[in-house]
Amino acid sequence: MNLGIIFNVLGGLLRFLGLIMAIPLFVAIYYGESPQPFVFAVVITGVTGFLLSYKYHAEGDWKKREGFAIVAFGWLAAALFGSIPFMLDGIAPINAIFESMSGFTTTGATVLIDLESHSRSILFWRSMTQWIGGMGIIMLFIAILPKLGVAGRQLFRAEAPGPTEDKIRPRIRETAKILWMVYVIISAIEVAVLMLAGMNGYDAVTHTFTTMACGGFSPYAASVAEFQSPLIEGIITLFMFIAGANFALHYKTLYSNHKSLLEDNEFKFYLLIVTLATFLLTLSLWRNMGDTLATSFRYAIFQVVSIVTTTGYATVDFDLWADSSKMVLLSVMFIGGCAGSTAGGIKVVRFLLLLKYAQRALFKSVHPRAVKTVKFNDKSVPEDVLQAIISFVVIYFMIFAISTGLLALMGIDLVSSITASIATLGNIGPGFNMVGPMASFDSIPFIGKLLLIGNMWVGRLEVFTVIVMLTPEFWKR
């Protein structure tokens, strides 16, 4: 393990993060608020980054281990230093770190109770952490710093959401730039459309940050319900759905093959899941809540897309819904969005390939001598990829079960324990009961918050990036 490389790159990452923190500083000045939290944050983060880069040098060859370590510790460092403005705003350290980790991992779980008592600049930074974390702070770092060269591939692979990396161009830096370009363009379009729908500039930008990142932070305690606008809900639903799809396919659809999305097996399965879940939830709400069919559909499609893309916005307190309605939402919590999207969760492609794998197993039980491959987009899926998916899902559910059990041992009711675990591990945000959409995670005990911070970190980095560092072999030379 080359620690010099790791600390040198982390230093550069912190200097870069320090520059980004200057943006909410100007927001504070614009609104006549105290810039002090961000002045100190910029100085502390920037100086720490400079000292690390000065003391350590990136000499020697990069390997997978260095890539995993930089990504894992890079996200941890971003969350820790990103919490400084929250701490200086008077938020308790554990809550500040929880909020920062929830932001950068685009989880959207919050510990803030009186949300609107905080300054606009703090809430802007809170939303901005999600936008940065959505496409990936490491990905942005790769796109901007050319000196990473070939080593950027290790970082890209360690952070890329999905079972395989989806390169658009041979050079990783070019791929990262293109993905960020598409991300910025779609974000700009959403800001413009929301402003045309009646939002002011501040609300349009902050909600775009957290929609495109599939994050779900809102400057308002009532979330999107604050606006009471079917038009705004419809716009946000559309952009959440877009953000939950593969951004590499968005690029191909725009610039090469216009049918790329519609021809992709994962996207078609993603569309099927959203359609089926919306249909079931609409029927359940119509039958149990006494709403009209149109109102039931309005609530259903927004909430299904919000949960399946792991955004976590709410237009209604769905914790008050009937159990049948909540079961639909709980089911899609375990799925997540598409690989290569800003969404969290297990990912649609993994569920699709697991179903195909199970189908092959049933076929071979009848025809044991038959040779049958699992295909995705008309290509055979290598056995090592299938085995990696199975391993991922097993470890994912083990972490979910362990964290649920530990929360229950802390005296938290089972429903809250289950949904708090999956909501943080899947980077979803809200759950049910004490962590419902109109509640917060503030009532979780100190140790429980540490556990859930770990869940968010592990879930955002696709489990393996963090878990692999717990193995003795990882640290051997």
Phi, psi and omega per residue, in radians:
M1 nan 2.123 -3.128
N2 -1.620 1.643 -3.089
L3 -1.176 -0.502 3.122
G4 -1.042 -0.782 3.116
I5 -1.083 -0.797 -3.082
I6 -1.056 -0.889 -3.098
F7 -1.206 -0.587 3.120
N8 -1.130 -0.801 -3.137
V9 -1.201 -0.669 3.086
L10 -1.083 -0.639 3.084
G11 -1.081 -0.788 3.094
G12 -1.100 -0.673 3.119
L13 -1.103 -0.725 3.133
L14 -1.213 -0.642 3.077
R15 -1.110 -0.699 3.101
F16 -1.131 -0.731 3.106
L17 -1.121 -0.649 3.094
G18 -1.055 -0.702 3.095
L19 -1.128 -0.712 -3.139
I20 -1.106 -0.606 -3.134
M21 -1.140 -0.266 3.110
A22 -1.229 -0.375 -3.115
I23 -1.138 -0.926 3.082
P24 -1.145 -0.367 3.048
L25 -1.067 -0.775 3.115
F26 -1.199 -0.546 3.064
V27 -1.104 -0.731 3.109
A28 -1.070 -0.761 3.134
I29 -1.126 -0.724 -3.124
Y30 -1.059 -0.710 -3.111
Y31 -1.596 0.124 3.092
G32 1.232 0.495 3.135
E33 -1.737 2.890 3.138
S34 -1.181 2.127 3.109
P35 -1.447 -0.021 -3.016
Q36 -0.931 -0.796 -3.136
P37 -0.989 -0.634 -3.087
F38 -1.489 -0.526 3.055
V39 -1.069 -0.857 3.119
F40 -1.128 -0.693 -3.126
A41 -1.123 -0.754 3.123
V42 -1.080 -0.789 -3.114
V43 -1.147 -0.871 -3.102
I44 -1.077 -0.820 -3.098
T45 -1.183 -0.790 -3.121
G46 -1.136 -0.761 -3.139
V47 -1.148 -0.735 3.110
T48 -1.063 -0.765 3.112
G49 -1.099 -0.721 3.129
F50 -1.112 -0.752 -3.129
L51 -1.128 -0.700 3.116
L52 -1.142 -0.762 -3.139
S53 -1.181 -0.573 -3.135
Y54 -1.277 -0.702 -3.059
K55 -1.365 -0.629 -3.062
Y56 -1.971 2.544 -3.114
H57 -2.129 2.464 -3.111
A58 -1.474 1.303 -3.132
E59 -1.901 2.500 3.138
G60 1.794 3.092 -3.100
D61 -1.470 2.552 3.058
W62 -1.550 2.424 3.057
K63 -2.226 3.088 -3.126
K64 -1.037 -0.647 -3.094
R65 -1.082 -0.761 3.106
E66 -1.106 -0.681 3.121
G67 -1.090 -0.820 3.109
F68 -1.055 -0.790 -3.089
A69 -1.132 -0.737 -3.123
I70 -1.123 -0.763 -3.139
V71 -1.150 -0.838 -3.108
A72 -1.087 -0.875 -3.117
F73 -1.318 -0.444 3.080
G74 -1.123 -0.779 3.102
W75 -1.175 -0.652 3.106
L76 -1.131 -0.766 3.124
A77 -1.121 -0.703 3.120
A78 -1.067 -0.736 3.134
A79 -1.167 -0.724 -3.119
L80 -1.177 -0.852 -3.126
F81 -1.306 -0.505 3.081
G82 -1.203 -0.285 3.132
S83 -1.449 -0.193 -3.082
I84 -1.020 -0.815 3.097
P85 -1.038 -0.636 3.119
F86 -1.149 -0.743 3.125
M87 -1.101 -0.768 -3.128
L88 -1.232 -0.242 3.056
D89 -1.533 0.022 3.082
G90 1.742 0.093 3.126
I91 -1.448 2.408 -3.131
A92 -1.006 2.512 -3.065
P93 -0.886 -0.835 -3.107
I94 -1.118 -0.663 3.113
N95 -1.220 -0.645 3.123
A96 -1.128 -0.763 3.123
I97 -1.165 -0.708 3.096
F98 -1.035 -0.829 -3.110
E99 -1.135 -0.699 3.139
S100 -1.184 -0.778 3.103
M101 -1.110 -0.698 3.102
S102 -1.100 -0.575 3.111
G103 -1.252 -1.004 -3.070
F104 -1.109 -0.550 3.112
T105 -1.519 0.035 -3.137
T106 1.007 0.593 -3.136
T107 -1.344 -0.861 3.118
G108 1.537 0.054 3.024
A109 -1.318 2.362 -3.074
T110 -2.178 2.627 3.046
V111 -1.934 0.006 -3.124
L112 -1.398 2.261 -3.096
I113 -1.609 -1.074 -3.139
D114 -1.609 1.304 -2.963
L115 -1.009 -0.787 -3.016
E116 -1.351 0.001 3.055
S117 -1.410 -0.228 -3.133
H118 -1.484 2.716 -3.074
S119 -1.164 2.774 3.125
R120 -1.102 -0.635 -3.125
S121 -1.179 -0.663 3.097
I122 -1.149 -0.759 3.128
L123 -1.208 -0.539 3.056
F124 -1.135 -0.804 3.108
W125 -1.080 -0.699 3.120
R126 -1.022 -0.762 3.109
S127 -1.270 -0.639 -3.092
M128 -1.164 -0.591 3.098
T129 -1.025 -0.604 3.135
Q130 -1.244 -0.704 -3.137
W131 -1.126 -0.690 3.098
I132 -1.153 -0.785 -3.113
G133 -1.264 -0.376 -3.089
G134 -1.031 -1.020 3.088
M135 -1.425 -0.317 3.050
G136 1.937 2.120 3.129
I137 -1.167 -0.577 3.089
I138 -1.188 -0.679 3.115
M139 -1.090 -0.707 3.100
L140 -1.148 -0.699 3.112
F141 -1.061 -0.760 3.114
I142 -1.097 -0.730 -3.094
A143 -1.129 -0.564 -3.023
I144 -1.639 -0.601 -3.055
L145 -1.712 1.835 -3.116
P146 -1.228 -0.363 -3.045
K147 -1.192 -0.253 3.136
L148 -1.170 -0.561 3.066
G149 0.931 -2.320 -3.117
V150 -1.069 -0.532 -3.108
A151 -1.088 -0.410 3.112
G152 -1.046 -0.466 3.118
R153 -1.060 -0.691 3.134
Q154 -1.139 -0.699 3.116
L155 -1.198 -0.742 -3.133
F156 -1.062 -0.787 -3.102
R157 -1.186 -0.630 -3.122
A158 -1.221 -0.467 -3.082
E159 -1.776 -0.409 -3.023
A160 -0.994 2.226 -3.132
P161 -1.420 1.938 3.123
G162 2.456 2.958 -3.073
P163 -1.228 -0.421 3.095
T164 -2.421 2.737 3.108
E165 -1.378 2.507 -3.088
D166 -2.021 1.577 -3.106
K167 -1.490 2.378 3.081
I168 -1.626 -0.640 3.139
R169 -2.189 2.746 3.137
P170 -1.023 -0.640 -3.124
R171 -1.536 2.248 -3.095
I172 -1.078 -0.663 -3.127
R173 -1.088 -0.686 3.111
E174 -1.165 -0.693 3.098
T175 -1.068 -0.819 3.137
A176 -1.058 -0.714 3.133
K177 -1.105 -0.757 -3.113
I178 -1.137 -0.774 -3.141
L179 -1.082 -0.731 3.110
W180 -1.197 -0.602 3.106
M181 -1.097 -0.814 3.108
V182 -1.073 -0.727 3.136
Y183 -1.051 -0.794 -3.132
V184 -1.185 -0.742 -3.121
I185 -1.090 -0.833 -3.135
I186 -1.150 -0.639 3.092
S187 -1.080 -0.764 -3.141
A188 -1.098 -0.681 3.108
I189 -1.107 -0.739 -3.137
E190 -1.124 -0.739 3.106
V191 -0.981 -0.826 -3.108
A192 -1.101 -0.767 -3.103
V193 -1.166 -0.718 3.121
L194 -1.134 -0.646 3.101
M195 -1.179 -0.657 3.074
L196 -1.143 -0.478 -3.141
A197 -1.435 -0.077 3.062
G198 2.054 -0.061 3.091
M199 -1.311 2.579 2.985
N200 -1.356 2.950 -3.052
G201 -1.022 -0.755 -3.112
Y202 -1.081 -0.855 -3.124
D203 -1.134 -0.673 -3.137
A204 -1.111 -0.758 -3.125
V205 -1.196 -0.837 -3.094
T206 -1.135 -0.660 3.130
H207 -1.320 -0.533 3.029
T208 -1.152 -0.771 3.090
F209 -0.861 -0.829 -2.992
T210 -1.577 -0.265 3.012
T211 -1.358 -0.885 -3.096
M212 -1.162 -0.446 3.110
A213 -1.522 -0.055 -3.020
C214 0.930 0.771 -3.062
G215 -1.770 -0.879 3.036
G216 1.657 -0.049 3.052
F217 -1.150 2.400 3.053
S218 -2.282 2.598 3.078
P219 -1.223 -0.066 -3.085
Y220 -2.046 2.461 3.139
A221 -1.089 -0.546 -3.131
A222 -1.449 0.053 -3.131
S223 1.026 -2.471 -3.089
V224 -1.210 -0.343 3.096
A225 -1.081 -0.314 3.125
E226 -0.995 -0.565 -3.014
F227 -1.552 -0.354 3.128
Q228 0.827 0.837 -3.075
S229 -2.293 1.942 3.070
P230 -1.015 -0.583 -3.140
L231 -1.146 -0.832 3.122
I232 -1.106 -0.705 3.101
E233 -1.068 -0.723 3.137
G234 -1.128 -0.730 3.118
I235 -1.112 -0.808 -3.134
I236 -1.151 -0.651 3.075
T237 -1.031 -0.804 3.136
L238 -1.055 -0.810 -3.081
F239 -1.296 -0.503 3.004
M240 -1.106 -0.752 3.134
F241 -1.088 -0.749 3.107
I242 -1.082 -0.782 -3.119
A243 -1.164 -0.428 3.127
G244 -1.416 -0.085 3.106
A245 -1.709 2.922 -3.077
N246 -1.208 2.132 -3.107
F247 -1.220 -0.464 3.064
A248 -1.139 -0.631 3.098
L249 -1.247 -0.583 3.052
H250 -1.031 -0.775 -3.132
Y251 -1.105 -0.811 -3.133
K252 -1.116 -0.643 3.122
T253 -1.139 -0.664 -3.116
L254 -1.347 -0.629 -2.940
Y255 -2.026 -0.229 3.139
S256 -2.324 -1.474 -3.119
N257 -1.702 1.907 -3.065
H258 -1.193 -0.183 -3.140
K259 -1.794 0.190 -3.043
S260 -0.978 -0.796 -3.136
L261 -1.117 -0.854 -3.060
L262 -1.201 -0.376 3.129
E263 -1.582 -0.131 -3.074
D264 -1.477 2.229 -3.104
N265 -1.082 -0.683 -3.117
E266 -1.165 -0.773 -3.127
F267 -1.090 -0.717 3.127
K268 -1.110 -0.678 3.105
F269 -1.213 -0.663 3.063
Y270 -1.036 -0.808 3.114
L271 -1.112 -0.684 3.119
L272 -1.117 -0.754 3.134
I273 -1.074 -0.830 3.141
V274 -1.075 -0.766 -3.127
T275 -1.113 -0.837 -3.111
L276 -1.142 -0.785 -3.131
A277 -1.134 -0.685 3.109
T278 -1.118 -0.735 3.117
F279 -1.064 -0.837 -3.114
L280 -1.145 -0.720 -3.119
L281 -1.222 -0.660 3.093
T282 -1.050 -0.801 3.119
L283 -1.092 -0.723 -3.120
S284 -1.134 -0.779 3.135
L285 -1.166 -0.731 3.138
W286 -1.059 -0.681 -3.090
R287 -1.380 -0.646 -2.973
N288 -1.790 -0.434 -3.012
M289 -1.797 -0.152 3.093
G290 1.337 0.204 3.111
D291 -1.450 2.854 3.031
T292 -1.200 2.873 3.139
L293 -1.096 -0.672 -3.135
A294 -1.149 -0.768 3.129
T295 -1.155 -0.703 3.119
S296 -1.069 -0.740 3.110
F297 -1.136 -0.716 -3.138
R298 -1.037 -0.843 3.125
Y299 -1.179 -0.699 -3.043
A300 -1.152 -0.869 -3.058
I301 -1.166 -0.662 3.116
F302 -1.117 -0.829 -3.041
Q303 -1.252 -0.621 3.089
V304 -1.112 -0.862 3.140
V305 -1.105 -0.691 3.133
S306 -1.076 -0.711 -3.101
I307 -1.423 -0.755 -3.098
V308 -1.165 -0.529 3.070
T309 -1.523 0.032 3.138
T310 1.062 0.497 3.103
T311 -1.310 -0.896 3.060
G312 1.550 0.198 2.995
Y313 -1.135 2.823 3.058
A314 -2.490 2.470 3.018
T315 -1.942 -0.037 -3.139
V316 -2.780 2.741 3.100
D317 -1.381 1.554 -3.072
F318 -1.228 -0.116 3.050
D319 -1.201 -0.298 3.124
L320 -1.569 -0.071 -3.110
W321 -1.265 2.906 3.092
A322 -1.148 2.750 -3.105
D323 -1.023 -0.635 -3.141
S324 -1.101 -0.642 3.117
S325 -1.226 -0.731 -3.134
K326 -1.182 -0.520 3.117
M327 -1.152 -0.614 3.093
V328 -1.089 -0.797 -3.138
L329 -1.164 -0.716 3.132
L330 -1.076 -0.667 -3.129
S331 -1.089 -0.795 -3.099
V332 -1.330 -0.256 3.057
M333 -1.052 -0.518 -3.085
F334 -1.479 -0.091 -3.063
I335 -1.660 -1.064 -3.107
G336 1.522 -3.016 -3.106
G337 -1.592 -2.812 -3.109
C338 -1.464 2.740 3.004
A339 -1.109 2.495 -3.140
G340 1.401 0.147 3.084
S341 -1.787 -3.124 3.060
T342 -1.579 -0.007 -3.127
A343 -1.329 2.776 3.082
G344 -1.736 -2.624 3.112
G345 1.472 -3.078 -3.119
I346 -1.226 -0.523 3.126
K347 1.660 2.449 -3.093
V348 -1.035 -0.734 -3.064
V349 -1.087 -0.600 3.125
R350 -1.183 -0.742 3.100
F351 -1.116 -0.703 3.139
L352 -1.100 -0.793 -3.130
L353 -1.219 -0.564 3.065
L354 -1.147 -0.681 3.086
L355 -1.127 -0.721 3.111
K356 -1.156 -0.643 3.103
Y357 -1.129 -0.758 3.113
A358 -1.137 -0.670 3.103
Q359 -1.092 -0.705 3.116
R360 -1.154 -0.682 3.128
A361 -1.089 -0.706 3.097
L362 -1.155 -0.704 3.119
F363 -1.091 -0.761 -3.092
K364 -1.267 -0.378 3.059
S365 -1.193 -0.468 3.087
V366 -1.589 -0.629 3.139
H367 -2.152 1.325 -3.008
P368 -1.070 -0.429 -3.096
R369 -1.632 -0.080 -3.101
A370 -1.270 2.550 3.065
V371 -1.825 1.973 -3.077
K372 -2.348 2.177 -3.132
T373 -1.743 2.713 3.035
V374 -1.521 2.217 -3.084
K375 -2.008 2.535 3.086
F376 -2.405 2.135 -3.053
N377 0.929 0.765 3.096
D378 1.125 0.311 3.080
K379 -2.140 2.482 3.125
S380 -1.222 2.368 3.129
V381 -1.576 2.166 3.135
P382 -1.016 2.574 -3.116
E383 -1.092 -0.589 -3.138
D384 -1.156 -0.549 3.079
V385 -1.195 -0.748 3.108
L386 -1.086 -0.736 3.117
Q387 -1.141 -0.653 3.110
A388 -1.142 -0.655 3.114
I389 -1.140 -0.784 3.117
I390 -1.071 -0.759 3.123
S391 -1.082 -0.750 3.129
F392 -1.021 -0.874 -3.084
V393 -1.117 -0.701 3.117
V394 -1.082 -0.854 3.141
I395 -1.127 -0.695 3.134
Y396 -1.009 -0.842 -3.118
F397 -1.270 -0.489 3.037
M398 -1.131 -0.782 3.114
I399 -1.103 -0.745 3.107
F400 -1.037 -0.810 -3.112
A401 -1.143 -0.746 -3.126
I402 -1.145 -0.790 -3.125
S403 -1.175 -0.627 3.075
T404 -1.089 -0.806 3.128
G405 -1.078 -0.743 -3.124
L406 -1.153 -0.695 3.102
L407 -1.143 -0.695 3.114
A408 -1.108 -0.639 3.111
L409 -1.172 -0.356 3.101
M410 -1.454 0.040 3.103
G411 1.658 0.152 3.124
I412 -1.498 2.406 -3.103
D413 -1.083 2.736 -2.973
L414 -1.092 -0.739 -3.128
V415 -1.092 -0.776 3.105
S416 -1.128 -0.695 3.132
S417 -1.106 -0.806 -3.131
I418 -1.094 -0.880 -3.048
T419 -1.308 -0.526 3.060
A420 -1.153 -0.660 3.140
S421 -1.170 -0.889 -3.104
I422 -1.250 -0.540 -3.135
A423 -1.190 -0.535 3.113
T424 -1.576 -0.725 3.116
L425 -1.149 -0.639 3.112
G426 -1.558 0.068 3.139
N427 0.969 0.766 -3.087
I428 -1.621 -0.849 -3.128
G429 2.063 -1.677 -3.089
P430 -1.426 2.732 3.040
G431 -2.214 -2.388 3.108
F432 -2.147 2.937 3.118
N433 1.060 -2.107 -3.029
M434 -1.259 -0.174 3.072
V435 -2.084 0.569 -3.125
G436 -1.188 3.068 -3.041
P437 -1.137 -0.442 3.122
M438 -1.840 0.204 3.093
A439 -1.963 -2.911 3.087
S440 -2.507 3.026 3.138
F441 -1.583 0.174 -3.067
D442 -1.089 -0.541 -3.092
S443 -1.373 -0.107 3.073
I444 -1.206 2.369 3.125
P445 -1.041 2.828 -3.110
F446 -0.920 -0.884 -3.125
I447 -1.111 -0.648 3.099
G448 -1.097 -0.672 3.104
K449 -1.141 -0.699 3.079
L450 -1.064 -0.738 3.117
L451 -1.066 -0.782 -3.106
L452 -1.254 -0.542 3.012
I453 -1.055 -0.759 3.077
G454 -1.081 -0.716 3.099
N455 -1.028 -0.799 -3.131
M456 -1.083 -0.752 -3.134
W457 -1.104 -0.856 -3.136
V458 -1.126 -0.762 -3.106
G459 -1.136 -0.702 -3.123
R460 -1.172 -0.542 -3.102
L461 -1.703 0.412 3.010
E462 1.032 0.609 2.977
V463 1.163 -1.063 -3.006
F464 -1.053 -0.661 -3.075
T465 -1.014 -0.634 3.129
V466 -1.568 -0.822 -3.052
I467 -1.082 -0.606 -3.118
V468 -1.069 -0.470 -3.133
M469 -1.306 -0.189 3.099
L470 -1.492 -0.134 -3.138
T471 -1.522 2.449 -3.137
P472 -1.027 -0.602 -3.089
E473 -1.086 -0.506 -3.085
F474 -1.083 -0.623 -3.025
W475 -1.635 -0.060 3.103
K476 -1.361 2.520 3.132
R477 -1.307 nan nan
